[in-house]
Structure formats: structure tokens, C-alpha cells
Amino acid sequence: MATSSSYNWSLTGTQIIIEALELLGVVGAADVVSAEDQASCLRTLNGMVKNLASKGVGLWKNVEASLFPSYNGYSYDIGPTGDHCSTGAYKTEISVEADSGDSTITVDSDDNITDGDYIGVELDDGTVQWTTVDGSPSSDVVTLTDVLTDDVSVDSHVYNYTSKIQRPTELVEVRKVSSSNYETPIKIISRQQYMSFPSKTSSGSANQVYYDPLRTNGKLYVWPACNNVKEYLKFTCKIQIEDFDTATNDPDFPQEWILPLAWNLAILVAPKFGRQLDNVFLATAVDLLQSVKDFDHENASIFIKAV
């Protein structure tokens, strides 16, 4: 018998809920879950996956992002309504000098620049002017929504991206990118360490950051404050697991998580349906969850150094 040659099996939120209720014996295979019970279970399912994120699971939610600091800037809102930080950012440079008041710039390459993008242009005064792209670029000429507020020299940096990052729940690692694209790891420190700095606005080349996840936007504190906008930050961060806005949504989880989601949802909704669970059921759910949590880590060597 031939195998399927497919690898895309999954369950929707509705199917995960049905699986959980079947495990509890609340419904049978031929039964229909009421809209009220489905809404109640969906609420619990959303709460459960958000709680799982707080436990550090979600290696697949690690993304690469770029933050473009402002001159003398030392704190940044990181999120959908925040500062200029994106998981899909690009850099090019000016190929023809431009004057204050110009509405177009000529860049080395417009391959990654699209209509409506956020675009930042390094000005001769050492700052970055942010605006948006007005129309599709042509022959490396980019039209800006707002005119330039200062002159722009050849080889000045130009940054662009389409959308801002979702709020990171944590930072994994951070690097500083130099004007020549050389990346240097920088240190992630605690709130206490950051607050101990006598001057938060001292300027220089960034070497430490502190991140506070907050709610809509996280807050990233960079020390020292930026004194060279040709440098920017790249970092790996963990972003939020997506909501089940409706029960028909697919889960924002890999396949190996589907069964643990159903079994652990069953535990959480059991009191709603008056079900008492035995130790075997509880142990099975815990084992399924622990197995995927153990699987959800990077395979890398560990080095222990004597000091």
C-alpha cells in the first residue's frame, strides 16, 4: 500500500474542542457540540495557549527583527503601534545626492522597496527622516510621501519595511549592526542593572539592552543612546502565539502539539461539564505536554568552562 506523501495534517479549533469533549465523554462521534459549549471551550482554549506562551514554549515563534534607532534615542516601543522595528526590514544606500525639499531619492537598489513601505533616509544632520513610499519605485528612483527636510549625501543609509513587528514576549539574543554590516553581539541585562546606570541618555555605540514586554507594545531600553544612525540592532525574539478568533481558525502550533492541546483542554473544561478525571487521564495529559515541551528546544552543544 502506498503512503500518502502528505505532511499537512492538522485540526481546527473546533476539532480540538470536539476531541477534548469526546475524551471527556461529553459528546460522541455523531453528536453536535452546541454553540454555547463551543464558545465556552474556545474561551478556555485561548486562555490555555496564552498561558503556554508564558511557560516559554514556542521555538517556532522565534523571529528575526531589526530596530532602527533614532539619534540620541534610548527607549523604543516595540510592537504594532510602536517605533521602527520589523521582521521584514531592508537596507540600501543613496547613489545620487539629494537636496532638502526633494521628493525623490535614488538608491543603490530598489529591489526590496514597495509602494506604501515605511522608509527612513539618513540626512546630513545625522538623523533619520521617516516617511512612506509613494508609488512603485522605478529604475532605483523612490518617490517619498514627504519631501526631504535636509540634504542627503551619497552612501547615506536608507531603511525600509512594510509592517511593524508584533509585541515580542522576550528577547533571545541581540546584535549591533555596523555601517559595514558587521554584527556584534550585545548584552541583554535586567531591569535592576539598567536602572543602576547613572545616565540613561549617555550617547555612544550600543552595548547593552533591557526589554520590558508590557502589553500592546514592549519597551526596549538601549544603552548608550544612539549617536550614529548608520548602526542599528538585529535581534531574535519570541512573538506571541496567535489567537483563536473563531473556532474555525487553525492553531498557531506545529502538528506535534495538536494532541497535547486537546488532552490539556479536556482537563481545563472538565469542571464545566461536571467531569471528574482519574489519575491515568491526568498523567497522560501531563506526559503529552511535557514531551512536546522537551521537543521544543534547540539542539546545540553545551560547553562547561572551569573558572
N, C-alpha and C positions, 0 to 999 in steps of 0.2 A: 504494500500500500504506500502510495506517495505521501510525503509530508505536505503541509500547506504552503510552505515557503513564505509565510507571512509572520510578522512580528508585532502587529499593531493592536493586539487585544487590550481592551480597557473596559471600564464600566462608567456610566454617568453617575451623577449624584443620586438620581432616582434609583438606579440599580444598586448602588451601595446601600441605600436606605432599605430597599426591599431585602437585600441579602442579610442585613442586620436583623430585620424583623422576622425573617424566616428562621434565622439562628435562634431567636427567642421563642419561636413557636407562636408568634402573634398572628402571622399570616401564613397561608400555604402557597404552593407554587401557582395555584389557579386563582388566588384571591387578589382583590384590588385594594391598594392602600388608599385610605380616604385622603382628601386634600388637606384636611386639618392635621391628620397624623403625619403626613409628608412634610408639611410646613414646620411642625414641631421638631421632627427629626432633622430637617435641614438646618434649623437654627442651632441645634446641638452639634451637627457636623461642622458647621462653620466655626463654632467655638472650639471644637476639638482640634481642627487643623491650625488655628491661630495659636493654641496652646503648644502644639507640637513644634511650631517655629521657635517658641521661647526656649525650647529644650536644645536648640542648636542643630536640629535636623535640617536637611535640605541642601546637600552638597550641590545638587543640580541648580540651586538658586544662587550660586556664586557667579557674579558677573564682573566684567572689567569695565571700569568707568574712568572718565577724565574730568578733572576740575580745573577751570581756568581762573586763576586768582585775579583780583583787581589790585591795582597799585596801592600799596600801604594797607591792603586788606588783610585781616587776621581771623575773621569769623565768617562762615558761609552757611546759608540754608541749603541743605541737600535734599531735594525731593521734587515733586511735580510742580510746585509753585515757587521753587527756590532759585538759587543762583545758577550760574552757567556750568552745569555738570550733566554729563550724558554718557550713556553706554555706547553711543554711536557717533563719536566725535572724530574730526579730521583736522589736519594742519597742512597748510601750504604757505607760500611766501609771495610777497609782492614782486612782480617782474618789471613793472614800469612805475616810476614815481607818480604820485598823485598830489593834488593841491587841496587845501581847505576849500570846501564848497563843492567839490566834485561829487557826482552821484554814481560814479562807476570806478571800479578798480580793475587792474589787470594782474592776474596771478600766474604762478608757475603752472598750475593745473587746476581745471575746474571739474575734474572727473567725479569728485565726490560732493559737489555743491549742487543743491536743487532748489527750485523755487519755494519760497517760504521758510527756508532754513534760518535759524539764528546764525548770525555771522559777527565775529569780533575782529576788528582791524587794529593792529598796533600803530599808534600815532607817534609822531616825532617828539611829543612831550612826554613819552614814556608810559602812557596809559593805553588802555584798550577801549575803543568805541564799539559798543554793541548795537546792532540794528538787525534787520532781516533782509533776505534776498528777495528782490522784486523782479520776478520773471526768471525764466531758464537762462543760465549763462550761455554765452556763445563765444567760441574761439578764445577762451580763458578770460573773457571780459564779464565781470559780475556787476549787475546793477543793484544799488542799495536803496532801501526804502527811505533812509535819512541821508542827507549829504554829510560828507566828512567835516568834522569840526576842527581839524588841524591837518598839516601836511603829512604825507606818508612817503617814506623812503623805500628804495629798492631793498629787498631781503627782509622787510618788516614782516612779522608773522601775521597770518590770517587763520582764524579758527572757525569751524562751523559744525553744526549738528542740527538734527531735525526735532528731537524731543528730549525733554528732561528726564532724568532718572527717577524711578520710584524710590520712596524713602528706604535707605538701607537699614537693616536691623543691627548690623555690626560690620566693622571693618576687619578684613582678614590680613591684609598687608598693604603698604603704601610705598610708592616710589616717586621721586622727583625727576622730571624730565628736563634736561638742559636744552639750551638753544641748538645744540648739535645732536639732539635726540639721544643723548647718553642718559641711561636710567640709573639712579642711585637709591637704594632702599633707605627709608627714613623711619623713625621710631614712632610707634603708637604708645601713648602714655595715658595714665589715669587722670581723672578729674583733679585729684589732690595734687599730682605732680604739676599739672598745668596751672592750677590756681596758685601754686607756690612761686611762679615766675613774678619777679617784682615789676616788670614792664611787659604787658601783653602786646604793646604796639611797637616794640623794638623791631627795626627792619633788618632784613638780610636774606639769606638763602635758606628756605625752609628745611628744617631737620627733625621736627617733631610735630605730631598732631594729636589732638584729643577729640573723640567723637561722642556726642550725646544723641541717641536715637530719637528722643522726643516723640511727637505724634505725626502730624501731616508732613512736616519736613524735619529731618535731623539737623543737628548743628555741628559743623566741623570747625574746630579751632586750630589754626596753623601758627607755628612759632619757628623762627621770627616771622613778622609780617612781610608780605611780598615787596621786594624792591627791584624786581626785574620781571616784567610780564612775558619775556621770552621763555621763562621757566613755567611749567605747570605740573600738576600732580596726576598720576595714574594710580589707581588702587583696585584691589579685588575686594568686593563687598558682598554680603548676603542680602538679597532683597526679599520682600515679603512674599509668602505663599498667596496665590490669588484666591479671591472669594468664590464661593458658590452663589452667584447672584440668583440663579434659578436652579431647581433640581435637575434640569436637563443639561447643565454645564458638565464638561469633563473635569476630572480632578487635575489640579496642577501638581501631580505626583507621577513618578515613574510607575511602570506596571507592578514592580515588586511590592509596592505599597498598598495595592488595592485590597488584598485580603486582610492585612492588619487594620486598615481603615474600617472595614466592615465589622470585624470582630470587636474592635475597641469602641466603635459607635454603639454596638449592641450593649456593651457594659454601661455606657452613659445613659442610654434611653431606657434601659430595663426598668428603673423605678417608675417611669411614666406609664408603663403598662402592667405594673404590679408583678413583675417577674423577679424571682429570687434565683441567683446564679450560684451554681456549685463551684467548688474549688478547681475542678478539672477545667471548666469553661474559663474561669478567670486566669488560670495558669496558661492555657492555650493562647488567650489574647495577649497576655504579657510576653510570652515567648515569641509570638509572631512580631510584635512591636520591637522587641529587643533585637531580633535577628536583622530587621531592616535598619535599625539604628546602628548596629555594628557594621553592617554593609556600607552605610552612608559615611564613609571617610576616605581620605586619600591614602593610596598605597605609596608610602615613601619610607626611606631608611631613617632610622633614629640613631644619632651619634651621641654618645656619652663621653664627655671630656673631663678628666680629672683636673681639679684645681688645687 
